[in-house]
Amino acid sequence: MNTAVERSFTPEKELTPAEIYKIHRDYIQHEDSLINHRTTWLITVQSFLIATFGFSYQKKFEVAEKLQARGLSLDAMGPTYDEYRTFMITLAIVGVITALAALCSVFAAVSSIRAVQDTWQKKFGTLPHPYLPGLIGGGSDKIASLGVLLSMWAPIFFSLLWLTTIVFLLFKFQAGVR
């Protein structure tokens, strides 16, 4: 147990509870930052996907109106309409995949924060000194849980939104409604 590698990780002095607390808090702040970035990227990507979907859906009606003015239906578009339909379904699939990826990555960060908190509580119990606040949520698990609600539920919301859209598109197109 006295290898050079193990000795290199041995602190020269015993760390105080406040120093150990700071190490734990810094790691939690890092994970909080990751959650923030992942949630921001999720909402940004989803916003672009929804906007693209909306503009594309609107364009279908503009084309249909022009075709109808000429006495034609959307069937007159031939394979172009199938490409449009494939594009719309692909947008929805990308929406589901990005939302699920965000959910997994946010869940990983939340799990990591919980693991650091558990390590802290096993080593020091609740609070080693009255001047140190709890590691997360000011010491309240309820507040800590409320703090990640948006980051955990936004990906679920977007996944359900896109899955509903896929079902709608497939059902509508399977029924022959254009």
N, C-alpha and C positions, 0 to 999 in steps of 0.2 A: 504493500500500500504506500510505500514511500518512493514511488516512481517520480521522475522529473516532471511528467505531465501533471500528476496530482499536486505536487508541490507548487507548480506554477499557478494553480487555482486557489491556493490557500491564502486568505487575506493576511496581511502583515499584522493587522490588529483586529480585535473583535469588533464587529459592526454594532452600532447602537440600534435599538428598535426604530428610532426615527430614520436612520440611514436605510435600514431594511425596508421600512415603510415606503420611503421615497423610491427605492428600486421597484417595489411592487406597483406603486402608483404610476410611475413612468411607463411601465409595461401596459398597464390598463389604459393610460392615456393614448398610447400608441394604437392599441386595439380599437379604442373609441374613434380615433382618427380614421382607421381603416373602415369602420362601419359607416362613418360620415361620408367618406369618399365613395364607397360602394353604393350607398343609398342615393347620393347625388348623381352618380353615373347611371344608375338604374332609371331614375326619374327623367334624366336628360334623354337617354336612349328611347325610353318609352314615349316621351313627348314627341320625338321626331317620328317614331313609328306610327303613332296615332295621327299625327298631322299628315303624314304621307298617305296613310290609309284613307283619311277623310277627304283629302284632295283628289285622290284616285277614285274614290266612290262618287264624289261630286262630278268628276269628269265623265263618268259613265252616263249620267243623266244629261249632261250637255251634248254628248255624242248621240244619245237616244233621241233627244229633242230635234237635232239636225236631221237625223235619219227619218224621223216621223214626219218632218216638214216635207220630205221628199217621198213620203208614202212607203218607207221601208221600216223594217224592224231591226233589232240588234242581231238577228240571225244573218243579216246581210253583211255583217263584219267577218263572218267565217272564222278562220283559225285565230284571228286577232282577238276575238272575244275570249277564246279559250286561254290565250296567253295572258290576257287581263285577269281572268279568274285565277290562274295559277299564280300570278304575281300577288294578288290579294291574299291568297291562302299562304303563300310564302312569307309575306309580311307578318301574318298572324303567328306562324310557326316560329319565326325569329323572335317575336315578342314573348312567346311562351319560354323559349330557350334562354333568352337573356334574363327573364324574371326568375326562372328556376336557378340559374347560375348565381344570380345576386342573392337569392334566398340561402343557397348553400354557403356562399362566402360570408354572409352576415351571420349565419348560424355558427360557422366556425369561429368567428371573432367573439361572439357572445359566449360560446363554450370555453374559449381560451380565457376570457375575463373571469368566468365562474371558476375555472381551475385555479387561477391565481388567487382569487378570493378564498377558495377552499384551502389552499396551501397556507395562506396567511392565518386563517382561523385555526388550522390544526397546530400551527407553530405558536401562535400568540393568543389564541382564544378570541375574545371579543376585542378589547382594546388594551394594549399594554400600558398606555399612558392616557390620562384624561384629555390631553391636548391634541391627540391624533383622531381625526374623524374616521368614519368607516371608509373602507377602500372604494366601495361603489355605492351610489345612491345615498350618500351621507350616512351610511350604516343601516339603511332601511332596504330590505329585499323588495318590498312592494314598490318603492320609488324606483329602484334599479330596474325592475321589470317594466314599469310604465315608461321608462326612458328609452326602451328599445321597441316599443309597440309599432311605431311608424316603419322602422327599418325591417321589422319582421313581417308586418302585414302588407306593406306595399307590394312586395313581390308576389304574395299570394293573391292580392287583388288583381294585379296585372295578369297573372297566369290565368285566373278565372275569366277575366275579361276577354283575353285572346282565345281561350278554349271555347267560350260561348260564341265568339265571332267565327271560329272555325266551324263549329257545329251549324251555325246559322248559314254560313256560306255553302257548306256541303249540302245541307238540307235544301236550301233554296235552289241551288244549282242542280241537285239531283231531281228535284220536283219539276225541273224544266222551266222554272220561273226565271226570267231574265230581267 
